[in-house]
Every structure is written in C-alpha cells, then in structure tokens.
Amino acid sequence: MRVNGQWAARMVCAMMAVTLVSCSDLRTVHLADGTQGYQISCKGFLNSWSSCLEKAGQLCLARGYNTIRSEEYDRELMISCKNAGAH
C-alpha cells in the first residue's frame, strides 16, 4: 500500500505543477476592422509578461505583430499579425 500512496502523492504534485505553469490561454478573436486577432493571457505562477510577448512572436513569426491592447499587470495581450509585405 505504501508504494501506491507514494505514487498518488507524486501524481498530485505533478498535476499541481502543471496547473501552475500552464495557465496561459490563446483565443482567436475578430477585431473591430473585421480582421483576425489573438487574445493571449499569461496567467499562472511561473508565467510572466515576457511569456505573452514570446507567444505573440511564435504566432506571427517573421511577419511581426501589431499590439491592439496590452495589460502588463494582468498579463493579457491582444495582437494582430502583420501582413507578409507590411513593415
């Protein structure tokens, strides 16, 4: 029984760690001008404002992105990816 109890305790700890780390959210949104944008939320103990900025960079890659709204304190960022030819 002791082995099963240790296993269960480790699983609970692992699940809690995953919950704390992975509390970021990405939603596709439609912006006021009709284009597609992204709402990025980087909540969670181990996420930071940098996590939101990195996620935006990963989404849009070399095209870059325009910031529609940013709330650094709440760690929320709304962006739209730039068109391939836009600077």
Residue pairs with C-beta under 8 A, 6 or more apart in sequence:
20 44
20 45
20 46
21 44
21 45
21 46
21 47
22 44
23 42
23 43
23 44
23 45
23 47
24 40
24 41
24 42
24 43
24 44
24 47
24 51
24 52
24 55
25 39
25 40
25 41
25 43
26 38
26 39
26 40
26 41
26 55
26 59
27 38
27 39
28 36
28 37
28 38
28 39
29 36
29 37
29 38
29 39
29 78
30 36
30 37
31 37
31 68
31 80
35 80
36 80
37 68
37 78
37 79
37 80
38 56
38 59
38 78
38 79
38 80
38 81
39 76
39 77
39 78
40 52
40 55
40 56
40 59
40 76
40 77
40 78
40 79
41 52
41 75
41 76
41 77
42 48
42 49
42 51
42 52
42 55
42 75
42 76
42 77
43 75
47 75
48 75
49 72
49 75
51 75
52 75
52 76
52 77
53 77
55 77
56 65
56 77
56 79
57 65
59 65
59 79
59 81
60 79
60 81
60 82
63 81
63 82
63 83
63 84
63 86
64 81
64 82
64 87
65 79
65 80
65 81
65 82
66 79
66 80
66 81
66 82
67 77
67 78
67 79
68 78
68 79
68 80
69 76
69 77
69 78
70 76
70 77
70 78
71 77
